[in-house]
Amino acid sequence: MATGGPPKRRIGVMTSGGDAPGMNGAVRAVVRMSIAKGCEAYGIYEGYEGLVQGGDLIKKMNWDDVRGWLSEGGTLIGTARCPAFRERDGRRTAAKNMIMNGIDALVICGGDGSLTGADKFRSEWPDLLSELVQQGEIRKEQAESHKHLNIVGMVGSIDNDMSLTDATIGCYSSLGRICQMVDYIDATASSHQRAFVIEVMGRHCGWLALMSGVSTGADFVFLPERPPPVDWEKQMCSIISKHRKLGKRKTIVIIAEGAHDRQLNPIKASKVKDLLANDLGLDTRITTLGHVQRGGNACAYDRILSTLQGVEAVNAVLESEPSTPSPMISIIENKIVRRPLVEAVAATNKVAELIQNKKFEEAITMRDAEFAEYMQAFDITTATDKQDMLLPESERMRIGLIHVGAPAGGMNAATRAAVAYCLTRGHTPVALHNGFPGLIRHHDDQPLGSVREVEWLDAEQWASRGGSEIGTNRGLPSEDMETVANCFDLYKLDALFIIGGFEAFTALSELRQARQKYESLKIPMVVLPATISNNVPGTEYSVGSDTCLNALIEYCDAIRQSASASRRRVFIIETQGGASGYVATLAGLGIGAFAVYTPEEGINIRMLATDIQWLRDSFAKDKGQNRAGKIILRNEKASQTYTTQIIADMIKEEANGRFESRSAVPGHVQQGGTPSPMDRVRAVRFGVKSLQHLEEFRRKRMSREQIAADSMSAVVIGIRGAKVKFSPMDEIEKQETDWKDRRPKNEFWLEYKDVVDTLSGRPTG
């Protein structure tokens, strides 16, 4: 940690507005990163109220003050409404309190109202100081030494209602709570053939309603940004009636609390209930989830997001110039970026204005890029016989669907989306059960072979199911490429959608290269990466990796509770991930691990000696504080010599009775049970985009030779930085793939390991 030099900068951190899971992770990151950078951190308790009141509500924060905060829900430094800050006198008092505490930078985690107030505070800062000097409240020298105020915003909001960012801190935790409740309701709805109308939060933003609808396979959703058509009662009843006729036993309608019709008249859950009960004769119930959506611990994504954004916020403070506009820390797809705070707030307010002016289509374009895509995906996957969506006969295809590799949460959601898309567009979805070995050995079994056309009702229940409903296998087509090619010809497959991990990636590589020999393989193919290891080249995110992180972090939270209860205990936990340290490193960010051991870095005796000495020193200084347990995460292939148990034994031996060590191996727990909402919604989005990509080749009426010659006919879909892209297989396999260690050559997350070390205080170098 940096020491000495010029006077330390003092950075204040506060939470404001409604609480959101992940806020504590943001505060922890700001406090520890500030200290690590040689600054002082001050916690401003109770939001703007603390800034105005001053005194004990502005406290210097030390390293251990935020120990264990990552796993806590709500905000531990509090938040409160503050009418006084809306007045200039209140803001002048807040400025004085900051000057008296030497604070000239403020990191705020809150919603659009909180961030608007912060930027107004900054714009008034010079005048406020002048007024304080004139009134004799502060000295001229004090004003001069604090003449510039840095403001950095982080968005904490469960509604995900801020523009210029794809996700806000807390939104995926809230979505997880909703999906969990809907999954529970789903069981009783199916049992009794009932309909449920579920009201979720979102006065001005329908993100929670839309995403929960996509995640749970709801029949209909109501959003503020997109009111239903004038005859919505008839349309909703028609869709639900068709689903029932197809054999669906339950009905789920999700309604945002701010839903309205095209004339801005509120649409209430009670009205929807009456329609379903009276017009369709369904036994209907209303469930209002309320504040259960806001509470609880943060999910893995929100812990990691808040940590990375907190680190970036401190960097933004230290890199800012007096002329630098106040930044808002955002995430676009998978990339942490800075956006002008004023522009983000203006765009957010513009959405509300457009809705009030009934310019709904324009309002949707002001949301993040994902929003419109998810709306389209929901519409397509809930439609059953919309004639306007059907393609001409000449453009319809038989599309093979296959799972390859180990199971991963979200595989079924992607397959369900693909099936629904195919049927809506007029394609025929053909499931190839049990992977390539199933195709090779059992395609013509009687009475039921492994190649089966899929009906809508077959896949309708798959949205929230873990594992693989059509079976998956690590076997590759090279086991018997000739039979695979013959099956493609026999069952007249026009395209192939592969879902899986590195084995799926390898399978596509083999199929692409075998085109030279087999004509039937000259069809468009897409791989959707789905693996807990997130080690597929061509993407920074794989379906299933978020489910894994949630399962692992929940496991680690329980372990930490044991470690902390005994005060002086270290746990070494072995993670999966193959030769990629992604799971260990991201989980390390999410739980605040002391150290992470990965295959990329390896383990050596000097590293272990340094870590053991640090543990000795740490426990020697510990005075019995709460949450004093430590966790080290070790990837299963980090070292052949230093196994998880050997490291635990070494630490125990060197501890000399001052503390204890234990090992733990969660194993296949990490594959998770029910897929996380993030894995579900991204599986749907990528599934639909993949099918749209495959369609293009038939639409262009390309010959088999033209398809084989087109590099985009064999691709991987994935997130790369701030974009979702299709990457040609021939380039990725040659330039970006470490075939020996089964991972990308350049792994985007490697820099996160330094963040884990910095925020744990682990000595490096």
Sequence and secondary structure as in RCSB ss.txt:
>XXXX:A:sequence
MATGGPPKRRIGVMTSGGDAPGMNGAVRAVVRMSIAKGCEAYGIYEGYEGLVQGGDLIKKMNWDDVRGWLSEGGT
LIGTARCPAFRERDGRRTAAKNMIMNGIDALVICGGDGSLTGADKFRSEWPDLLSELVQQGEIRKEQAESHKHLN
IVGMVGSIDNDMSLTDATIGCYSSLGRICQMVDYIDATASSHQRAFVIEVMGRHCGWLALMSGVSTGADFVFLPE
RPPPVDWEKQMCSIISKHRKLGKRKTIVIIAEGAHDRQLNPIKASKVKDLLANDLGLDTRITTLGHVQRGGNACA
YDRILSTLQGVEAVNAVLESEPSTPSPMISIIENKIVRRPLVEAVAATNKVAELIQNKKFEEAITMRDAEFAEYM
QAFDITTATDKQDMLLPESERMRIGLIHVGAPAGGMNAATRAAVAYCLTRGHTPVALHNGFPGLIRHHDDQPLGS
VREVEWLDAEQWASRGGSEIGTNRGLPSEDMETVANCFDLYKLDALFIIGGFEAFTALSELRQARQKYESLKIPM
VVLPATISNNVPGTEYSVGSDTCLNALIEYCDAIRQSASASRRRVFIIETQGGASGYVATLAGLGIGAFAVYTPE
EGINIRMLATDIQWLRDSFAKDKGQNRAGKIILRNEKASQTYTTQIIADMIKEEANGRFESRSAVPGHVQQGGTP
SPMDRVRAVRFGVKSLQHLEEFRRKRMSREQIAADSMSAVVIGIRGAKVKFSPMDEIEKQETDWKDRRPKNEFWL
EYKDVVDTLSGRPTG
>XXXX:A:secstr
   SSS   EEEEEE SS  TTHHHHHHHHHHHHHHTT EEEEETTTHHHHHH GGGEEEE GGGGTTGGG  S 
TT     GGGGSHHHHHHHHHHHHHTT  EEEEEE HHHHHHHHHHHHHHHHHHHHHHHTTSS HHHHHHT   E
EEEEEB TT   TT S  BTHHHHHHHHHHHHHHHHHHHHHHT EEEEEE  SS  HHHHHHHHHHT SEEE SS
S   TTHHHHHHHHHHHHHHTT   EEEEEETT B TT  B  HHHHHHHHHHHS   EEEEE GGGGT S   H
HHHHHHHHHHHHHHHHHHH  TTS  EEEEEETTEEEEEEHHHHHHHHHHHHHHHHTT HHHHHHHS HHHHHHH
HHHHHHH SS GGG   GGG  EEEEEEESS  TTHHHHHHHHHHHHHHHT EEEEETTHHHHHHHHTT SS  S
EEE  HHHHHGGGG  S TT EE   GGGSHHHHHHHHHHTT  EEEEEESHHHHHHHHHHHHGGGT GGG S E
EEEEB TT   TT S  BTHHHHHHHHHHHHHHHHHHHHHTSSEEEEEEE  TT  HHHHHHHHHHT SEEE TT
T   HHHHHHHHHHHHHHHHH  S TT  EEEEEETTS SSS HHHHHHHHHHHHTTSSEEEEE  GGGGG SS 
 HHHHHHHHHHHHHHHHHHHHHHHTT  HHHHHH GGGEEEEEEETTEEEEEEHHHHHHHTEETTTTEESS GGG
GHHHHHHHHHT    
